[in-house]
């Protein structure tokens, strides 16, 4: 199990986390406002199709951003969602709509999403949102400074 988990971490860090953080830093350093997040909720639709050790996968958030829990069963992209997941979807739709409207995801009734600045704060998106800092920093340093 330890080898499997380590492999999944290495793969995820190399393919997704490190490149995303490097890109966020490039934009931040160019003076642009950056809003970084990590989606952490495992959709309940995967309870029978993915092993328990698979948490939130790449692009799992898209079903929530596009209102998947509210689509009927013929067009549903998240299967049968829980009430908590419906609430999460509403929150995510508000964040994305606010960002599309004015370049800032924050708004009334939403947990504050910090700008990704030198403090490297990001939003951890799950059934309850919270602020994270220096996402997987030691792993990002490995891929960006130690290995190259």
C-alpha positions as CSV (number, residue, x, y, z in Angstrom):
1,X,0.0,0.0,0.0
2,X,2.8,2.4,0.8
3,X,4.4,1.8,-2.6
4,X,1.0,2.3,-4.4
5,X,0.3,5.5,-2.5
6,X,3.8,6.9,-3.1
7,X,3.4,6.1,-6.8
8,X,0.1,7.9,-7.0
9,X,1.6,10.9,-5.2
10,X,4.6,11.0,-7.5
11,X,2.5,10.8,-10.6
12,X,0.0,13.4,-9.4
13,X,2.7,15.8,-8.3
14,X,4.7,15.4,-11.6
15,X,1.7,15.6,-13.9
16,X,-0.6,18.1,-12.2
17,X,0.4,19.8,-9.0
18,X,3.9,21.0,-9.8
19,X,3.1,22.3,-13.3
20,X,-0.1,24.1,-12.0
21,X,1.8,25.8,-9.1
22,X,4.7,26.8,-11.5
23,X,2.1,28.3,-13.8
24,X,0.4,30.1,-11.0
25,X,3.7,31.6,-9.8
26,X,4.6,32.8,-13.4
27,X,1.2,34.6,-13.6
28,X,1.6,36.0,-10.1
29,X,5.1,37.2,-10.7
30,X,3.9,38.9,-13.8
31,X,1.6,41.0,-11.6
32,X,-1.7,39.2,-12.5
33,X,-4.2,38.2,-9.8
34,X,-4.2,34.4,-9.4
35,X,-6.8,32.3,-7.5
36,X,-5.5,28.8,-6.9
37,X,-7.5,25.9,-5.6
38,X,-7.3,22.2,-4.8
39,X,-10.5,20.2,-5.2
40,X,-10.6,17.7,-2.4
41,X,-14.1,16.1,-2.5
42,X,-14.5,12.6,-3.8
43,X,-17.9,12.5,-5.6
44,X,-20.3,9.9,-4.2
45,X,-21.0,8.6,-7.7
46,X,-17.6,6.9,-7.5
47,X,-18.3,4.9,-4.3
48,X,-18.8,1.7,-6.3
49,X,-16.5,2.3,-9.3
50,X,-13.2,3.5,-7.8
51,X,-11.2,2.1,-4.9
52,X,-11.4,4.0,-1.6
53,X,-7.8,5.2,-1.9
54,X,-8.7,7.2,-5.0
55,X,-9.8,10.6,-3.7
56,X,-10.6,13.6,-5.9
57,X,-9.3,13.0,-9.4
58,X,-8.2,15.5,-12.0
59,X,-11.3,17.3,-13.4
60,X,-13.7,15.8,-10.8
61,X,-14.7,19.4,-10.0
62,X,-16.1,20.1,-13.4
63,X,-19.3,18.2,-12.7
64,X,-19.9,20.5,-9.8
65,X,-18.9,23.7,-11.7
66,X,-21.4,22.9,-14.4
67,X,-24.3,22.0,-12.1
68,X,-24.1,18.2,-12.5
69,X,-26.1,17.4,-9.4
70,X,-29.1,19.3,-10.8
71,X,-29.2,17.5,-14.1
72,X,-31.8,14.7,-14.6
73,X,-30.7,11.1,-14.7
74,X,-30.5,11.0,-18.5
75,X,-28.0,13.9,-18.8
76,X,-26.5,13.7,-15.3
77,X,-22.8,13.9,-15.1
78,X,-22.5,13.2,-11.4
79,X,-25.1,10.5,-11.0
80,X,-27.2,10.8,-7.8
81,X,-25.7,13.6,-5.7
82,X,-26.2,14.1,-2.0
83,X,-27.7,17.3,-0.7
84,X,-24.2,18.3,0.5
85,X,-22.9,17.9,-3.1
86,X,-25.8,20.0,-4.4
87,X,-24.8,22.7,-2.0
88,X,-21.1,22.3,-3.0
89,X,-22.2,22.7,-6.7
90,X,-24.1,25.9,-6.0
91,X,-21.1,27.3,-4.2
92,X,-18.7,26.4,-7.0
93,X,-21.0,27.8,-9.6
94,X,-21.1,31.1,-7.7
95,X,-17.3,31.2,-7.5
96,X,-16.8,30.5,-11.2
97,X,-19.6,32.9,-12.3
98,X,-18.1,35.7,-10.1
99,X,-14.7,35.1,-11.6
100,X,-16.1,35.1,-15.2
101,X,-18.0,38.4,-14.4
102,X,-15.3,40.4,-12.7
103,X,-12.1,38.5,-12.4
104,X,-12.6,37.8,-8.7
105,X,-14.4,34.6,-7.5
106,X,-15.4,36.1,-4.1
107,X,-18.9,37.2,-3.3
108,X,-21.6,37.4,-0.7
109,X,-22.1,34.2,1.3
110,X,-18.9,32.5,0.0
111,X,-15.8,31.6,2.0
112,X,-13.1,34.1,1.1
113,X,-10.8,32.8,-1.7
114,X,-7.4,34.5,-1.2
115,X,-5.3,35.8,-4.0
116,X,-2.3,33.5,-4.6
117,X,0.5,35.9,-3.6
118,X,3.8,35.4,-1.9
119,X,2.1,33.7,1.0
120,X,0.9,31.1,-1.5
121,X,-2.5,30.7,0.0
122,X,-5.1,28.7,-1.9
123,X,-8.7,27.5,-1.4
124,X,-9.3,23.9,-0.5
125,X,-12.6,23.1,-2.0
126,X,-14.6,20.3,-0.4
127,X,-17.9,20.1,1.4
128,X,-16.5,22.8,3.6
129,X,-14.1,25.2,2.1
130,X,-10.9,26.3,4.0
131,X,-7.7,28.1,3.2
132,X,-4.5,26.2,2.6
133,X,-1.0,27.4,2.3
134,X,2.1,26.2,0.3
135,X,0.3,23.3,-1.4
136,X,2.7,20.3,-1.3
137,X,5.6,22.7,-1.1
138,X,8.3,20.1,-0.4
139,X,7.1,18.1,-3.4
140,X,7.0,21.1,-5.7
141,X,10.5,22.0,-4.7
142,X,11.7,18.5,-5.5
143,X,10.2,18.7,-9.1
144,X,11.3,22.3,-9.7
145,X,14.6,22.7,-7.9
146,X,16.1,19.3,-6.8
147,X,15.4,17.1,-9.8
148,X,16.1,19.5,-12.8
